[in-house]
Amino acid sequence: MLDDRSYMREPDWRPEAAQGGISWCLKLIIINIVFFVLQHTVDGFKNGLALYPARLAQGHVWELLTFQFLHGDLFHILINCAMIWFIGRQIEESLGKIKFLSIYLIAGVFGGLLQCILAWAENNPNVGVVGASAGIFGLIAAFAMLYWNRELTLLIMFILPVRMKAKYLLVALAVIGILGIISEDSRIAHGAHLGGMVWGVLFILLFVQGGTMSGAPPLWNRIREWRSSGRSRRRKVVTMDGDARAYSKGDRSFNDPEEDLMKDKIDPILDKISAHGFSSLTDEERDILEKARQRMM
């Protein structure tokens, strides 16, 4: 009944946001602001920490980290800090501080590496890269993978509101990144954005079992469930005369009444998790979910 639902599997992580303390989203914003001030008060500060493909080839690997805290202008840092706050808090509350930082910082490294690879391929290794965008795109990708069908309101040109599901936003950003790379637009680090998104997707697929907090199963589970959704599962039971008969899992004439009752309670809860996330459940619904999980063990 429930073993094919990813929501009921024992997760391989534990949320840490409930442990308290200052949010890492706020800490990152403060660090970015401090770096921004230093950029404009200390000569050579920005150039010494920005990511340059030519210098990375010479062994300046620390630039893959430091470039994430530098920004081009005031508008650049304001937009990035706003995105860290609004998107990052969702990830930090769902997955905890360590996994949040793992997505953000490593997405920045992935993005920086891809941007450098593209610069080397184009024989243009002397263009510096700065900004937190790669890490932010990693957070956006992780958010989309966790909250696959969550609707978001976007402001086009900060004026026109557009509602879009997270999964479509992920696809749209990926397409924009690819087109930007193809067009060789050097004003925007599309490679860094795309590299960050790749890590965000990979992290959820590899390290967050089933996207448990939101009910979004891993990609391969969604494909498997989609392939089997049109086929009824069948079991064999032995009748009183010893004859083996096949019946559908959904056939109530052969099901355990207690199991049917539990299924009637669980399915709406699982659908609620899929639509609104684990945090939307009441205490009573959490208790029912836990009892059902124990029955599976």
Wavefront OBJ file of the C-alpha trace (Angstrom):
o trace
v 0.000 0.000 0.000
v 2.591 2.532 1.096
v 5.968 1.078 0.250
v 5.880 2.569 -3.250
v 5.473 6.063 -1.847
v 8.719 7.970 -1.430
v 7.200 10.001 1.410
v 7.069 6.926 3.634
v 10.690 5.860 3.189
v 13.131 6.462 6.002
v 15.093 9.593 4.998
v 18.861 9.540 4.905
v 19.126 13.016 6.423
v 17.721 14.926 9.347
v 16.665 18.593 9.231
v 18.875 20.794 11.355
v 17.086 24.116 11.062
v 15.191 23.425 14.264
v 18.459 23.490 16.212
v 18.259 27.286 16.328
v 21.047 29.761 15.923
v 21.503 32.494 13.356
v 20.397 31.584 9.861
v 23.217 30.963 7.396
v 21.240 32.967 4.863
v 21.671 36.014 7.083
v 25.346 35.205 7.663
v 25.990 34.949 3.920
v 24.264 38.257 3.305
v 26.428 39.911 5.957
v 29.599 38.376 4.488
v 28.648 39.610 1.024
v 28.041 43.120 2.344
v 31.399 43.139 4.169
v 33.197 42.015 1.007
v 31.341 44.647 -1.015
v 32.493 47.386 1.361
v 36.070 46.099 1.208
v 35.911 46.099 -2.587
v 35.306 49.832 -2.539
v 37.698 50.740 0.251
v 40.747 48.500 -0.272
v 42.749 48.865 -3.476
v 43.160 45.629 -5.400
v 40.814 43.678 -3.095
v 38.393 42.706 -5.871
v 41.007 41.826 -8.478
v 42.928 39.703 -5.995
v 39.915 37.480 -5.180
v 37.935 37.405 -8.437
v 37.956 34.223 -10.502
v 40.194 34.353 -13.574
v 40.470 31.226 -15.751
v 44.130 31.983 -16.504
v 44.987 32.224 -12.804
v 42.971 29.107 -11.977
v 45.091 27.203 -14.488
v 48.120 28.392 -12.522
v 46.770 26.902 -9.301
v 44.717 29.710 -7.740
v 41.983 27.258 -6.710
v 40.818 29.440 -3.796
v 39.314 31.834 -6.323
v 36.559 29.256 -6.930
v 35.342 30.152 -3.445
v 36.283 33.811 -3.019
v 34.685 35.026 -6.257
v 31.282 34.063 -4.831
v 31.431 36.912 -2.305
v 32.330 39.686 -4.757
v 29.864 41.760 -6.795
v 30.012 44.171 -9.680
v 27.784 46.978 -8.390
v 25.116 47.852 -5.830
v 22.233 46.479 -7.923
v 24.125 43.201 -8.367
v 24.575 42.620 -4.638
v 21.043 43.727 -3.752
v 19.461 41.241 -6.160
v 21.711 38.388 -5.048
v 21.176 39.028 -1.340
v 17.410 39.151 -1.873
v 17.529 35.809 -3.686
v 19.651 34.236 -0.938
v 17.086 35.346 1.625
v 13.889 34.335 -0.176
v 15.065 31.092 -1.784
v 17.799 30.103 0.641
v 15.572 30.150 3.734
v 13.308 27.504 2.203
v 16.255 25.204 1.575
v 17.866 25.837 4.959
v 14.612 25.163 6.838
v 13.940 21.993 4.860
v 17.393 20.416 4.711
v 19.321 22.069 7.532
v 22.347 24.324 7.647
v 25.007 21.850 6.480
v 23.142 20.731 3.379
v 22.150 24.308 2.606
v 25.804 25.379 2.637
v 26.787 22.285 0.646
v 24.385 23.274 -2.106
v 25.270 26.974 -2.090
v 29.068 26.842 -1.925
v 29.641 23.772 -4.081
v 27.197 25.090 -6.686
v 29.400 28.176 -6.803
v 32.456 25.995 -7.360
v 30.692 23.990 -10.083
v 29.558 27.182 -11.771
v 33.018 28.725 -11.592
v 34.598 25.622 -13.081
v 32.157 25.475 -15.988
v 32.633 29.173 -16.670
v 36.420 28.673 -16.746
v 36.136 25.642 -19.031
v 34.066 27.708 -21.473
v 36.591 30.566 -21.286
v 39.458 28.174 -22.015
v 37.530 26.697 -24.947
v 36.916 30.186 -26.348
v 40.542 31.177 -25.742
v 39.383 34.022 -23.524
v 40.946 33.200 -20.116
v 41.514 36.758 -18.892
v 37.897 37.713 -18.156
v 37.210 37.837 -14.408
v 34.075 36.368 -12.811
v 32.410 37.672 -9.641
v 29.059 37.175 -7.932
v 26.970 34.776 -5.879
v 24.749 33.886 -8.820
v 26.146 30.370 -9.316
v 25.339 29.418 -5.725
v 21.924 31.076 -5.977
v 21.088 29.175 -9.159
v 22.060 26.011 -7.290
v 19.544 26.927 -4.562
v 16.855 27.631 -7.161
v 17.471 24.263 -8.812
v 17.342 22.489 -5.441
v 14.128 24.323 -4.576
v 12.556 23.260 -7.868
v 13.552 19.643 -7.305
v 12.139 19.663 -3.771
v 8.977 21.670 -4.472
v 8.360 20.435 -7.994
v 4.805 21.741 -8.383
v 4.991 24.783 -6.087
v 3.731 27.917 -7.816
v 5.906 31.014 -7.623
v 5.105 34.614 -8.479
v 7.853 36.253 -10.533
v 8.128 39.945 -11.344
v 9.186 40.453 -14.949
v 11.213 43.670 -15.101
v 10.145 44.105 -11.440
v 6.696 45.174 -12.662
v 4.737 42.409 -14.387
v 3.759 39.517 -12.059
v 3.849 36.045 -13.610
v 2.876 32.823 -11.836
v 4.947 29.767 -12.715
v 5.500 26.331 -11.226
v 8.985 25.695 -9.896
v 9.661 22.933 -12.417
v 8.940 25.263 -15.335
v 11.156 27.938 -13.828
v 13.997 25.407 -13.681
v 13.532 24.507 -17.340
v 13.292 28.167 -18.368
v 16.505 29.104 -16.557
v 18.326 26.120 -18.076
v 17.228 27.143 -21.575
v 18.300 30.753 -20.974
v 21.690 29.545 -19.732
v 22.261 27.320 -22.746
v 21.210 30.037 -25.196
v 23.463 32.496 -23.402
v 26.431 30.157 -23.770
v 25.687 29.581 -27.439
v 25.419 33.316 -28.101
v 28.751 33.884 -26.285
v 27.315 36.763 -24.257
v 30.332 37.709 -22.125
v 28.436 40.247 -20.008
v 26.666 37.500 -18.052
v 28.343 34.354 -16.707
v 25.793 31.927 -18.142
v 28.210 29.047 -17.649
v 28.392 29.797 -13.930
v 24.597 29.873 -13.698
v 24.217 26.605 -15.568
v 26.965 24.895 -13.568
v 25.315 25.962 -10.313
v 21.981 24.564 -11.460
v 23.576 21.246 -12.363
v 24.923 20.853 -8.834
v 21.585 21.840 -7.273
v 19.817 19.115 -9.241
v 22.508 16.517 -8.575
v 22.533 17.239 -4.843
v 18.816 16.559 -4.454
v 18.981 13.448 -6.645
v 22.020 12.020 -4.875
v 21.853 13.175 -1.265
v 18.240 13.928 -0.362
v 16.355 10.661 -0.318
v 13.016 11.198 -1.933
v 12.920 14.934 -1.244
v 11.183 13.813 1.939
v 10.256 17.220 3.338
v 8.272 18.159 0.241
v 7.248 14.764 -1.054
v 9.166 15.096 -4.327
v 10.731 11.730 -5.181
v 14.103 11.501 -6.943
v 14.011 11.808 -10.701
v 14.595 8.117 -11.317
v 11.727 7.256 -8.936
v 9.413 9.647 -10.765
v 10.301 7.990 -14.063
v 9.785 4.530 -12.596
v 6.451 5.501 -11.009
v 5.325 7.137 -14.245
v 6.131 3.991 -16.213
v 4.221 1.808 -13.771
v 1.308 4.205 -13.191
v -0.692 2.714 -16.050
v -0.244 -0.847 -14.863
v -2.127 -2.357 -11.923
v 0.017 -4.181 -9.419
v -1.028 -7.746 -8.888
v -0.553 -10.227 -6.072
v -1.251 -13.934 -5.567
v -3.359 -15.282 -2.728
v -4.022 -18.869 -1.836
v -7.706 -19.788 -1.556
v -9.196 -22.350 0.820
v -8.829 -25.105 -1.779
v -5.153 -24.297 -2.328
v -5.696 -22.621 -5.688
v -3.503 -19.551 -6.331
v -5.483 -16.591 -7.610
v -4.219 -13.222 -8.803
v -5.873 -10.005 -7.745
v -5.220 -6.330 -8.176
v -3.760 -4.402 -5.299
v -6.703 -2.063 -5.533
v -9.271 -4.885 -5.392
v -11.053 -4.297 -2.082
v -12.620 -7.777 -2.038
v -9.242 -9.299 -1.194
v -7.693 -6.468 0.812
v -7.346 -6.347 4.545
v -10.110 -3.988 5.841
v -7.698 -2.428 8.334
v -5.193 -1.800 5.527
v -7.929 -0.217 3.400
v -8.881 2.067 6.282
v -5.260 3.106 6.742
v -4.910 3.684 2.993
v -7.985 5.927 2.984
v -6.371 8.065 5.669
v -2.868 8.088 4.256
v -3.478 8.920 0.599
v -4.970 12.398 1.274
v -2.055 13.146 3.620
v 0.493 12.121 0.991
v -1.265 14.248 -1.600
v -1.180 17.175 0.816
v 2.577 16.712 1.275
v 3.066 16.643 -2.489
v 1.114 19.870 -2.943
v 2.139 21.925 0.073
v 5.141 20.253 1.717
v 5.649 18.293 4.927
v 5.403 21.410 7.091
v 1.715 21.836 6.156
v 0.674 18.720 8.118
v -1.162 18.917 11.432
v 0.041 17.010 14.501
v -2.716 14.442 13.991
v -1.695 13.869 10.372
v 1.953 13.461 11.406
v 0.902 10.827 13.966
v -1.077 8.915 11.331
v 1.886 9.064 8.969
v 4.255 7.736 11.632
v 1.892 4.866 12.517
v 1.651 3.924 8.857
v 5.441 3.983 8.515
v 5.786 1.681 11.506
v 3.352 -0.782 9.940
v 5.688 -1.001 6.941
v 8.723 -1.955 9.043
l 1 2 3 4 5 6 7 8 9 10 11 12 13 14 15 16 17 18 19 20 21 22 23 24 25 26 27 28 29 30 31 32 33 34 35 36 37 38 39 40 41 42 43 44 45 46 47 48 49 50 51 52 53 54 55 56 57 58 59 60 61 62 63 64 65 66 67 68 69 70 71 72 73 74 75 76 77 78 79 80 81 82 83 84 85 86 87 88 89 90 91 92 93 94 95 96 97 98 99 100 101 102 103 104 105 106 107 108 109 110 111 112 113 114 115 116 117 118 119 120 121 122 123 124 125 126 127 128 129 130 131 132 133 134 135 136 137 138 139 140 141 142 143 144 145 146 147 148 149 150 151 152 153 154 155 156 157 158 159 160 161 162 163 164 165 166 167 168 169 170 171 172 173 174 175 176 177 178 179 180 181 182 183 184 185 186 187 188 189 190 191 192 193 194 195 196 197 198 199 200 201 202 203 204 205 206 207 208 209 210 211 212 213 214 215 216 217 218 219 220 221 222 223 224 225 226 227 228 229 230 231 232 233 234 235 236 237 238 239 240 241 242 243 244 245 246 247 248 249 250 251 252 253 254 255 256 257 258 259 260 261 262 263 264 265 266 267 268 269 270 271 272 273 274 275 276 277 278 279 280 281 282 283 284 285 286 287 288 289 290 291 292 293 294 295 296 297
